[in-house]
Amino acid sequence: MTAFTQDQWIILALVFVLGILLGIFLTAGGRKKWKTRYYDERTRLETREREYKDREAHWADRKRNGASATAYAPPRSRAATRWMTGRCRTSLRSSKTRRRDQPRRAVERGGSSGSRA
């Protein structure tokens, strides 16, 4: 085993103290930050679990009383009803306009393309 000189022990102690001071400065206020984030997350999780249990109790109560989950359906607007039935799709464009995905026809069938007889 090698023996350290007095200068080497002093350098070793200074590096140790420097490491401790650097660690203290890097975590200054950090402990409080992570603790507050942890407690905030914990309260948020507890609130979510409480809401979930309330919902489960509500739906169990509805099931017990015979009310179904689809007993109430919100009314739809006229536009949504027309869109779902397909009636508004034809009213948006006239029959003479060409959609982009349809191929171009030779001058509206029977045009003057020349080679057809």
Buried (B, 14 or more C-beta within 10 A) or exposed (E): EEEEEEEEEEEEEEEEEEEEEEEEEEEEEEEEEEEEEEEEEEEEEEEEEEEEEEEEEEEEEEEEEEEEEEEEEEEEEEEEEBEEEEEBEEEEEEEEEEEEEEEEEEEEEEEEEEEEE
